Amino acid sequence: MSALLQITDFSLGLAGRKLLDGVTLEVDDGESVALVGESGSGKTLITRAALGLFPDRSQRSGTVSVRGLDTLTAGRRELLRLRREHASMIFQDPRAGINPVRTVGDFLTETLVRWHGLNRAEATAQAVEQLERLGLRRAEELVAQHPHQLSGGMLQRVMIAGALLGSPELLLCDEPTTALDVTTQAGIVALLREARQERGMGMLFVTHDLGLAASLCERVYVLRGGKVVEHGATRQVFLAPKEEYSRQLVEATPVIDPGAAPHAPELPEDAQPLVAVEGLGKHYGLRGGGTVTALEQATFRLPAGGSLGVVGESGSGKSTLARLLVGLETASEGTVQVEGSGRIGHRLRTAERRRLARDVQIVFQDPYLSLDPRIPVGQAVADVFRLHGKEGRRKAKESARELLGRVGIAAERLGDKPRMLSGGQRQRVALAKALAARPRLLVLDEATSALDVSVQAQVLELVEELREHLGLAILFVSHDLAVVSRMCSELLVMRQGRIVESGATARILADPENDYTRSLIGSYPRPLWETESLEAESAAP
Amino acid sequence: MAVPAVAFVARKLLVLAVTLFAASLAVFFSRFLVPGDPARFLLRGRSPNPESLAEITRQFGLDKPAWEQYWTWVGGILQGDWGRSLSYRQDVSEVLLGRLPTTLQLVALAAVFIMVLGLLAGIAASLNRGFADRFILIALTAAGAVPPFVAAIALVAVFSVGLGWFPSFGSGDGGLDRIWHLTLPALALGLSYIAVLARVTRSSMREQMLREHVEVATSRGLGRGSVVARHVLRNALGPILTVSGVLVAGLLVSSAVIERAFGLSGIGQLLIQSIDRLDFAVVQAIVMVVVTAFVVVNTCVDLIQPLLDPRITAGTENR
């Protein structure tokens, strides 16, 4: 008797490139297995293959069998039955995965009506029941609504409900919480754990986040470049990895550790702060009346050479704050004072903007979008030297070569367009571009969120090193408490446009005062063995 | 929910009214840019007798200030009085009503051809990669490059002269006979637009096919037909509808050539004659009708869009 999902020596090639190479993997009934890997490792291809979804014109070999049905050789009808009755998939981004022009109810019932022989009313009743079981209130109203009227977390619950309605034996989860906030992620993870235990489903959980895998799965496969490099019990792989790559991954995975937070630089008592923010607020007028408050009453100071982390979930106003600091938005109230650049509360004129840009630079989240695709990276950086440093063409080129070398971009890549570089390399270029202006404050707006953990670790290290060398002040905006706490000595916790807690990072992590901060720290995924030992402790008399 | 919807409709209707007003200004005052005195034209080169000239000028209200003429004209239109034709010596509304139905029927039939054939070709091209797709695309591009009068000649040569299936001239009597007569003209009129719509359909469908929700639908075990109908075509309709609105409304203008080629007496023909004869009342009326049709069709399209994509009323379509 073979396992529920049995992948044996599965290889997949596309256009002459081997994307998967001899993957062997199994998931048993009632078991939860993690598939961990970075982007491009082929983890998505594996989950798709379990449903018989392959890229067009790919060459495949080996077997991928679900309940004994090999999806590589199965006919169309057998595949349809597999997808309808045996296996379901939960996708990464419910906003993209649920048809935006149809109602939530339609998404849930379209499968029930089509082959489970239910009429529309019965199907809707089932859908409502399933939604309620997943903890969504007012489910009757929800089914008549469209996806854009629901939050990301609610929508992911809808997606899960849709997957569970087919009573699958195998649940494939493709990074189901990556697009969600950390507190929402905690809820979804708990939900998946319960559903799996209740139904005895087998689960294959794909993620790039080792910590998340450890919090949910007993066994883990580590995938790299289309090959399984290591597999075993999660605890084993996590605590005593055998392979070099797994060890790197574990090390690169950020953890919340109050002891690891950097110390604040020693400053003379009367030192002027580099940035002084006073009562800053931003309101947006809505079409058709009403206003949205993105940020209100933000007050803080940042000394020269200091580091301030800003954490919060989507909609907390943290990005608005970052954009206000670099003058991309105009404040509705309050002031921002940057030493030497004066106030930047009003709309900036060109000369003022240039002066501010010399002091304050920003690195954005997505290096795929923030670099001009037509301009070679060497020139992109040289341009900044010419603009802010008033350097000549030749001198600027030389400076760019030196700076890019310092962030780890070799001289022979200078003529490359951004698309020829990897994500991590692009973010290094974006960083070099920002540093070329020789700013005193560097604002990082989720600057590592789009990167793989190992690349993130490298970029973070680079930022730390540069900060020490250049005496930069850093404002790091992120949703990831672990990343921010590693980088910054001071912390602001934001929620719904307000700063709810601020202070030294080590203090906040060890002894949070605010309930929201506590829940933010508490939602960070914890390995199964830790929660189990905690539960065992609390259960013991 | 209901309040934004009402506000949305009200806003669209307001825009419609403003556009029509602006168009009426442009239409009316553009006449003063054209050289030539309409009253003189009526005398057909006879020696200008100042008295009769003044008489005609007064009779048609041409002596009044421009603004006053404009208000009289607009007021008349709102009451169904489009003024008098200089050359036909009839009410414009009568001249127009005699010909408008033919043109409207021609345009409607062409619109049906465009929608049906364009959609079918576009869908077929988007679903079949490789040879079929390329064949349809090349055929469509070729068809789209054929000027309507050439298409008219070719269609007549093949289907009426060669095969004798359709008549080559006239608009026939009402009912089926009319449709039979208008088939070739409508095809000739719509041919290049079919190509445009098919291309839009194809690219809009292709774009939707790459969306993740389509993959999700497939992964849930929906058959290919259901996936295409419910998740690809349904989502692709927005751009298709927008383009068809513009195309179909534009047909009214381009029908002139086809009317001439097939000897139909419609407003396209009338427009050209009237411009020749400086018959401004008729020209203005026709242009106003065309502009109104254009704006109304596009407003209808705008009003249907939120039904296709509920995100539009909410103002979050950029998500």
Interface residues (C-beta under 8 A of the other chain):
Chain A: R48 L51 L53 D56 L80 R81 L82 R83 R84 E85 S88 M89 F91 D93 R95 A96 G97 I98 N99 P100 V101 R102 E110 T111 R114 W115 H146 H148 Q149 M159 G162 A163 G166 R287 G288
Chain B: P4 A7 R129 R211 E212 H213 E215 V216 A217 T218 S219 R220 G221 L222 G223 S226 R230 H231 R234 N235 L308 D309 P310 R311 A314 G315 T316 R319
